[in-house]
Amino acid sequence: MTLVADRQEGALARVVLKDEVCSESKERLVGPRLVRATRPYAQEDVGRSRWLLAQTLMILVLLHTGIIFAPMWAKPIFSVVTGGVYVRLFIFYHDFLHGAQLTTHWLTRFLMHGVGYLMLTTTGVWRETHDFHHRCNARVIGSGIGSFPVVTLKMWEKMSPRDRRLYKVLRHPMTIVFGYVTVFMLGMSIAPFRRDPKKHWQSLLALVIHVAAIVGVGLWMGWWQAFFSIVLPLAVSMAAGSYLFYVQHNFPDVTYFERRAWKFDQAAIRSSSMFDMPRWAHWFTGNIGYHHIHHLNHRIPFYRLPEVYEAIEELQQPGRTTWRPRDIKACLSLAVWDAERARMITHRELRESLS
C-alpha cells in the first residue's frame, strides 16, 4: 500500500511539475519566442486571398453601378459605403506590399499596383515610408516617417514657434478629416515627387491620372456624378484611413521608447493599438484593428489576424481604443510624449507644464 501511495504521489508531483513548466513557458513567451509563435499563421491561403479580393471587387462594381443609376437622394449613401469598401481594398494592397498575400500571380500583382494608383499611394512611396515605419515604430526619433509625428516634452521645449505650429497642423483633427488632400494628395503624391522626382515620378502620375479621371467623368456624365463616383468615396476612405494611421500609434496607453530601450516585440505590443470594433467594421477595415499583431509579424494575411489573437494569450491585453466619441476625443487630445510621466500628455497638460 505504501509503494502504491508513493507511486501515486510521484505521478502527482510529475503532473504538477509539468504544469509549472508549462506555466513558466507561457510566461517566457516574449521577445523572439513570441515572434516565432506567430510564424505558423504567416501562411497565405492563396485561394482564400483571391476569393476575398474578387468578392470585394464585385461589391465595388455593384456599388458604383448604384452610384450611376440610383436617384440623387440615394447616391450619397452608395458613395459613402463605397468609401468604406475602399478601406478594405487598401488593406489587400497593404498586405501585398508586405508580401503577405496576392504576390504569386501576375494578374493580382497588376491589380494591386492599380489600387496603389487609385489610392494615390504608389508602390515606391508606400514601401519607402511604411517599411521605415515598421522598423522604427515607437522610437522617439524617426517615428513620424510613415505615421504622424511625435516629439517629447523636452524636444517641444526646444522647438521654434514655427516648428511647433507645423507639428500642431500635422496632428490636427482637420488634417485627418481632410486626409484626401493633406495626407494622400500632398503627403503621398506631391511631397515624394518634390523630394526625389526621378524615384517618385509615379506619385505625380497617379495624381495626374486622378485629376484627369475626375474631369473626364465630369465632362462625360456630369460633375455631380464625378463627385459621387470618385471624390466622395475617396474622401471618405482616406479620412478613415488617416484616422486609422493616427490612432494605431496615438492612444492613451501607448508607449514610446528611447533608442537604447527599444525592443521590436515591445514596440509592437505596447505601442500599437487594438482597435475594438463590431465585426462588420472589422470587415470594412480589413482587421487592421489588430494592429499590434500586424506589427509583430507583418507577413500574416489580414484575414488570419483574429485567429492569431485567439490562439496566443500574450496578444490579448494590448492598449485599446474604440470608435466611441470619448475614445476618439482621448486620442485626438494627445500632444507630446512625456518621458518622466511615461505617457503621452494632452494639449491641456502641455500648456500646464509650460506655464
N, C-alpha and C positions, 0 to 999 in steps of 0.2 A: 504493500500500500504506500509506503514511504517513497519507493522508487517511482511508482506511478505519479505520485504527487509532485516529486522533483521534476519529472519529465514535463508535466503539465505547466509547472511554474517556469521551466526553461522555455517551453514553447511560447508562453505568455510574454516572457521577457523579450524573446526574439521579435514578436509582433509589435510590442511597444517600441523596441529599438528601431524596427523598420519604419514605424510611423514617425518617430522622431527624426530619422534620417530624411524621410520624405518631406517632413515639415521644414527641416533645415535647408533641403534642396530648393524648396519653393521660396524660402526667404532669400536665397542667394541668386534668384533669377533676376539679375541686374546686369548692366553693362553688356559685354559681348554675349553672355548667356541669354539675355533677354532678346537681343537681336537675332541670335541663332534660333530661338524658339519661334520666331515669325517666318523663318525661311520656308517651311513646308507650304505656307499659304501664298508665297510669291510665285505661284504657278498659274499661268493663264489657261483657262478653258476656252480654246480658240472658237469652238462652235458657239459657246455662250456669248463671247465677246461680239461675234459677228451678228448673232441674232438680236442682242440688245441694241447694237448700233442700227441695224435695219429697222427695228421697232421704233426707235427714236426718230429716225429719218422719215418713216411712214407717218408718224404722228405730226411731224413738222409739215409734211406735204398737205395733210388734211387741214391743219390749222391755217396754212397760207391760202388754201382753197376757200376756207371760211372767210378770211380777211377780204378776199377778192369779191365773193358773191354775197356775203351777208349784208343785211341792211345797215345803214350808217350807225344806228344805235348799238349794234352788236359788234362792229369792227373793233372798238377798243378792247372788248372782252377777249376776242380771239387774239388780238395783238399782244396783250399783257401775258396771256397764257403761253403764247409763242416765245416771249422773252424768258419765261421760266424754263421752257424746254431747251432754249439755247444754253442756259447754265449747265444743264445735263450734258448737252452735246460738247461743251467746252471741256468737261471732265474726261470724256473719251480722248480728246486731243491732249490734255494734260497727262493722262496715263500713257498715251502713245509716246510722248517725248521723254517720259521716264523709262521707256522700254518695257512697260508693264503689260501692254496688250496691243493688238492690231498692227504688229510690225512684220508679220510673216508673208503678207500678200501685197502685190503692187497696187491693187485697187483700194484696199483700206489705207495704205500709205498715201495714195493720191488724195483720197477723201479727207484724210486728216490734215494734209497740207492746205487743202481748200478751206477747212474750218479755221486754220490759222489766218488766212486772208479775210474770211468773213468776220472774224472776231478782232481784227486789227492787231493780232499778236503773231507775227510770222515766226517761223521756227528759230531763226538766228537770234532774234531779240529775246524770245522766251527762254531758250536754252542758256543764253548768256546770263540773264538776270535770275531766273528761277533756280538754276543749278547752283549759282553762288549763294542764293538764299538758303538752300538746303545745307550747304557746307558751313554757313555762318549763322544759322538760326540761333537767336537768343544771345549772340555775342553783343556786348555793348557797342563795340566798334564794328561797323560794317553790316549791322542787321537791317539797315534801311534799304539796301540794294535788293530789289525783288519783293519788297514789302514796304510798309510805312515806316518812316524814320523814328528812332527812339534815341534820346540823349539822356544822360544822367543829370542829376541836380547840379553837380559841380560843373559839368560841361555847360549847362544852361547859364550858370552864373558868369561864365567867361565869354558867352556868345555876344556878338554885337546886336544892337537893336534890329538891324536888317535881317540877320540870320534868325533871330527869334521870330520875326514876323513871317519869314518864309517857312519856318518849322510849323508854326500855327496854321498857316494856309494849307500846307501839305497834309496835315492831320485833321483839318476842319470837316465837320459833317457835310457841308455843302460840296466839298471836294469829292466826298464819297458818293453823295446823291447824284452828282453830275459826272460820275466816273466815265461815262461815254466820251466826254470831251477831255476831262482832266487826266484821267488815268490811262485811257486807251488811245485817244487821238494824239494828245500831247506827250504823255509818258511813254507809250509803247510804239508810237509811229514817228512823230516828228523829232523828239529828243534823240532817239538812237540814230536816226539818219543824220542829224546835225553833228552828233558825236563822231560818227565814222561812216561817211556816205558810201564808201566802197564796200564795206562789210554789211551795212544795213540798208542797201538800196531797196530791198523787198518791202521794208516797213513803209517807205514812202509810196511804193507801187500799190500796196494794199489800200492806203488812204485814197490814192487817186482813183482806183477801181471802185472804192466805196462811194465816193462823191459822184462818180460817173453813173453808178447804178441808181442813185437817188434821182439824179437829173433825168436819166433815161426813162425810169418808171414814171416820173412826174410828167414828162412831156407826152408819154405814150398813154398812161392810164389816169393821169390827174395827180395833183400834188397831195391831196388827202390820201390817195392810195399809196403814194410813195411814203408818206409819213407812217401810215399804219402797217405797211408791209416791211419797211426797213428801219426807219428811225426809232419808232416807239419800242418795237421788240428788242432792239439792241440797247436802247437806253435803259430799259427795264433790266435786261440781263447783266449789263455792265455796272449798273448801280448795285444790284445784288452781289455781283462778283467782287466789286470794290469793297463792299462791307464785309464779305467773307474773307478777303485778303486781310482786311484790318483786324477783325475780331479773332482770327486764328492765332494772333500773337499779341493782342492788346485786350486783355481781360483782367479782372481784378486779382486773380490768383497767379498770374504769370510771373515767372522768374527770369531775370536776365543775369548773365554771368560775365565776370571779367575774364580776360584771355586765359589766365593760368588755371582758373577754376572750371573752365568749360569742359563738359563731357558730352559726347554725342547722345547717349541714351537719356541723360538727364535733361538735355536741351529739348529732346522730343517729348518726354513725358511731362515735364514741369513747365515747358514754355510754349506748348501748342495745345489749343483748347479742344475739349469735347463739346460739340455744339448739339445739345439736346433739342430734338425737334420731332414732330409727328412723322410717321412712316412715309406719308405722301410727300412731305417736304424733303426727306432724305432721298426720295426718288428724283425730285427735281434737281437737287444739288449733288447728285451722284455720290452720296455718302461721304462727301468731303468733310462733314461734321466730325467724323472720326479722325481728326487731323493729327492727333498725337501718334496714332498708329501709322498713318501715312509717312510722317517724318521719321519714325523708327525704321521703316522699310518701305521705300518708295516704289519697289517692284511689285507690291501687292495690288492686283487689279481692284478697282473701286468696289466691285460687287462682292468681294471677299472680306472687306474690312469689318462688317458686323460679325462675321464668322470668327475672325481673329479676336475681336473684343470679347465674345462669349467664351472663347477657349482659354484665354490667358488671363488669369486673375489679376496679375500685376498691372494690367492695362485698364482696369475697371474703376480706378479712382483718380482720374486726371482733373485738372481745373476745368470748370464747366461754364457755359453760358447758354442762353436761350433767345428766342425771338420775343420774349416778354418785354414790354416797354421799359420796365425798370432795369432789366439787364442791358438793353441797348443803351440806355442813358448811362449806366455804370461804366460801360466800355468806352463810350464816346467822351466821357468826362476825364479820362486818364490823360495825364500830361507828360510827365518825365519819370525816369527810374531813380528812386532814392535808395542808394546803396546802404545807408545807415538803417533805414526802416525795412530794407529788403523787400520793397514792393513799389509798384507804380503809384504815384500820388496824383491827386486830381488837380485841376486848374485852381480851385479854391485853396487847396493845401499848398500849392506852389506859391500863390500870392502871399499866403500867410508866412511861408518860410522866408520869402524875400523881405517882408516887412519887419 
